[in-house]
């Protein structure tokens, strides 16, 4: 009888341990799925609890018909560490978010979006290049219609009220650097002077923050020829 009770007790301990291990594995799998989105897709809940009113590129034209504004586009990828840092530090700064919400439409755009995008009367498809690639619209926003070169992330691109590209600025930007950049565009100073000239006389309201790689974007390694940047009508 004592032997039987010992076996029952051992079985109960083993059963409890197995259940706990299964619960742990389930929790770990759920966490991994949330932090590692599918390749080519947007991060899980990229705008969750964001102070900025982000919209998708597909929503932009309808918004512009209601109320024309300038547009700020955050071009990112899922693997870009500096993009995530800019989300947490710069775009979550209350002064930055408030100014953007009042003066711009803010667009989050995964540059490696594999889908063909209908925008501004044209079709913008994904351009595969080796193991990676980029959407044609993202490349054009970064490099311009008649440019060639490497694309890097994060890159902040701006468009005017007619959805024409103004310029693009690669690299991580601290809140104080981004304050100058967004006001340079919003106040139409880009029509009068270079950003460098504007910075010499600009008085920031956000304290300066130092980073080791503030303007060093994470880049992919392929070059996009001019012929690939011309969109299909």
C-alpha positions as CSV (number, residue, x, y, z in Angstrom):
1,X,0.0,0.0,0.0
2,X,2.9,2.4,0.9
3,X,4.4,1.7,-2.5
4,X,1.2,2.5,-4.3
5,X,0.9,5.8,-2.4
6,X,4.4,6.7,-3.3
7,X,3.8,6.1,-7.0
8,X,0.6,8.2,-6.9
9,X,2.5,11.1,-5.2
10,X,5.3,10.9,-7.8
11,X,2.8,11.0,-10.6
12,X,1.1,14.0,-9.2
13,X,4.4,15.9,-8.9
14,X,5.3,15.0,-12.5
15,X,1.9,16.1,-13.8
16,X,2.1,19.5,-12.1
17,X,5.6,20.1,-13.4
18,X,4.5,19.3,-17.0
19,X,1.5,21.7,-16.7
20,X,3.7,24.5,-15.5
21,X,6.2,24.0,-18.3
22,X,3.4,24.0,-20.9
23,X,2.1,27.3,-19.4
24,X,5.6,28.8,-19.6
25,X,6.0,27.7,-23.2
26,X,2.7,29.2,-24.2
27,X,3.5,32.5,-22.6
28,X,6.9,32.7,-24.2
29,X,5.4,31.9,-27.7
30,X,2.8,34.6,-27.3
31,X,5.4,37.2,-26.3
32,X,7.6,36.2,-29.3
33,X,4.7,36.6,-31.7
34,X,4.0,40.1,-30.5
35,X,7.7,41.3,-30.6
36,X,8.6,39.6,-33.9
37,X,6.1,40.5,-36.6
38,X,5.9,38.8,-39.9
39,X,8.6,39.8,-42.4
40,X,7.5,42.8,-44.5
41,X,4.7,43.8,-42.3
42,X,4.3,46.6,-39.8
43,X,5.4,46.1,-36.2
44,X,2.7,44.8,-33.8
45,X,0.6,47.8,-32.8
46,X,3.2,50.4,-34.0
47,X,1.0,53.3,-33.0
48,X,-0.2,51.8,-29.7
49,X,-0.2,54.5,-27.0
50,X,1.5,56.9,-29.4
51,X,1.1,60.6,-28.8
52,X,1.2,61.3,-32.6
53,X,-1.9,60.7,-34.7
54,X,-0.2,58.3,-37.2
55,X,-2.1,57.2,-40.3
56,X,-1.3,54.8,-43.1
57,X,-0.2,56.0,-46.6
58,X,-3.5,54.7,-48.0
59,X,-5.5,57.1,-45.8
60,X,-3.5,60.2,-46.8
61,X,-5.3,61.3,-50.0
62,X,-8.7,61.3,-48.4
63,X,-7.4,63.4,-45.5
64,X,-5.8,65.9,-47.9
65,X,-9.2,66.4,-49.7
66,X,-10.8,67.3,-46.3
67,X,-8.0,69.6,-45.2
68,X,-4.7,70.1,-47.1
69,X,-1.6,69.9,-44.9
70,X,2.0,69.2,-45.2
71,X,3.0,65.6,-44.6
72,X,5.7,64.0,-42.5
73,X,6.5,60.4,-43.4
74,X,8.5,58.1,-41.0
75,X,10.1,55.5,-43.3
76,X,11.2,52.5,-41.2
77,X,11.8,48.8,-41.3
78,X,11.1,46.0,-38.8
79,X,14.9,45.3,-38.3
80,X,15.9,49.0,-37.8
81,X,17.0,49.5,-34.2
82,X,17.3,53.3,-34.6
83,X,13.8,53.5,-35.9
84,X,12.5,51.9,-32.7
85,X,14.6,54.3,-30.6
86,X,13.2,57.3,-32.5
87,X,9.7,56.0,-31.9
88,X,10.3,55.9,-28.1
89,X,12.4,59.0,-27.7
90,X,11.6,61.5,-30.3
91,X,8.1,60.8,-31.4
92,X,6.9,60.3,-27.8
93,X,8.2,63.7,-26.8
94,X,5.0,65.8,-26.0
95,X,6.2,69.0,-27.7
96,X,7.1,67.1,-30.9
97,X,3.9,65.2,-30.9
98,X,1.8,68.3,-30.3
99,X,3.4,70.3,-33.1
100,X,3.1,67.4,-35.6
101,X,-0.5,66.8,-34.8
102,X,-1.3,70.5,-35.3
103,X,0.7,71.1,-38.5
104,X,1.1,67.8,-40.4
105,X,-0.4,64.6,-41.4
106,X,1.9,62.0,-39.9
107,X,2.4,58.8,-41.9
108,X,4.1,55.6,-40.8
109,X,5.4,53.7,-43.8
110,X,7.2,50.4,-43.7
111,X,9.7,50.8,-46.6
112,X,9.8,47.0,-47.1
113,X,6.0,46.8,-47.6
114,X,5.7,44.0,-50.2
115,X,2.3,45.1,-51.5
116,X,1.6,47.3,-54.5
117,X,0.4,50.7,-53.3
118,X,-2.0,53.0,-55.2
119,X,-1.0,56.5,-54.3
120,X,-1.3,59.9,-56.0
121,X,-2.5,58.4,-59.3
122,X,0.3,55.8,-59.6
123,X,1.0,52.2,-58.7
124,X,4.1,51.6,-56.5
125,X,5.3,48.1,-56.4
126,X,7.8,46.2,-54.3
127,X,11.3,45.9,-55.8
128,X,13.1,42.7,-54.7
129,X,16.8,42.9,-54.5
130,X,18.6,39.9,-53.1
131,X,17.3,39.0,-49.6
132,X,15.8,42.4,-49.2
133,X,14.0,45.0,-51.2
134,X,12.1,48.2,-50.9
135,X,8.8,49.6,-52.0
136,X,9.2,51.9,-55.0
137,X,7.3,54.7,-53.2
138,X,9.6,54.5,-50.2
139,X,12.6,54.7,-52.5
140,X,11.2,57.7,-54.3
141,X,10.4,59.5,-51.1
142,X,13.9,58.9,-49.9
143,X,15.9,59.5,-53.0
144,X,13.7,61.6,-55.2
145,X,12.3,60.8,-58.7
146,X,15.5,61.2,-60.6
147,X,18.1,60.0,-58.1
148,X,20.0,56.8,-57.4
149,X,21.8,55.6,-54.3
150,X,21.4,53.6,-51.1
151,X,18.4,53.9,-48.9
152,X,18.8,54.1,-45.1
153,X,16.5,54.0,-42.1
154,X,15.1,55.8,-40.3
155,X,14.5,58.5,-43.0
156,X,12.0,61.3,-42.5
157,X,10.5,62.6,-45.7
158,X,8.2,65.6,-46.1
159,X,5.6,66.4,-48.7
160,X,3.7,69.6,-49.4
161,X,0.0,70.2,-49.5
162,X,-0.1,68.9,-53.1
163,X,1.6,65.7,-52.2
164,X,4.8,66.7,-53.9
165,X,8.1,65.6,-52.2
166,X,9.9,68.4,-50.4
167,X,12.9,66.6,-49.1
168,X,14.1,63.6,-47.1
169,X,16.4,63.5,-44.1
170,X,18.1,60.2,-43.2
171,X,19.3,59.2,-39.7
172,X,18.1,59.2,-36.2
173,X,17.1,62.6,-34.9
174,X,17.0,63.5,-31.2
175,X,13.9,65.6,-30.1
176,X,15.9,68.9,-30.3
177,X,17.2,68.2,-33.8
178,X,13.7,67.1,-35.0
179,X,12.2,70.2,-33.6
180,X,14.3,72.3,-35.9
181,X,13.6,70.0,-38.8
182,X,9.8,70.0,-38.5
183,X,9.7,73.8,-38.0
184,X,12.0,74.4,-40.9
185,X,9.4,72.6,-43.1
186,X,6.2,73.8,-41.5
187,X,7.2,77.4,-41.6
188,X,8.2,77.2,-45.3
189,X,11.8,78.1,-44.5
190,X,12.9,75.4,-46.9
191,X,11.9,77.7,-49.7
192,X,14.2,80.5,-48.5
193,X,17.3,78.8,-47.1
194,X,19.1,75.5,-46.5
195,X,18.6,73.6,-43.3
196,X,22.1,74.4,-42.2
197,X,21.5,78.1,-42.6
198,X,18.2,77.8,-40.7
199,X,19.9,75.9,-37.8
200,X,22.4,78.8,-37.3
201,X,19.7,81.2,-36.1
202,X,17.1,78.7,-34.8
203,X,16.3,78.9,-31.1
204,X,15.2,75.5,-29.8
205,X,12.7,75.1,-27.0
206,X,13.7,71.5,-26.4
207,X,17.0,70.9,-24.6
208,X,19.9,69.5,-26.6
209,X,20.5,65.8,-26.4
210,X,23.7,64.1,-27.4
211,X,23.9,60.7,-29.2
212,X,26.8,58.8,-30.6
213,X,25.1,58.1,-34.0
214,X,22.4,60.8,-34.3
215,X,22.7,61.1,-38.1
216,X,24.0,57.7,-39.1
217,X,21.1,55.7,-40.5
218,X,21.0,51.9,-40.7
219,X,21.3,51.2,-44.4
220,X,20.6,48.2,-46.6
221,X,23.3,47.4,-49.1
222,X,21.8,47.6,-52.6
223,X,21.7,50.5,-55.0
224,X,18.6,51.5,-56.8
225,X,19.1,52.6,-60.5
226,X,17.1,55.5,-61.9
227,X,15.1,53.2,-64.1
228,X,13.7,51.4,-61.1
229,X,12.5,54.5,-59.4
230,X,10.1,55.6,-62.2
231,X,6.6,54.7,-61.1
232,X,3.9,53.2,-63.2
233,X,1.0,55.4,-64.0
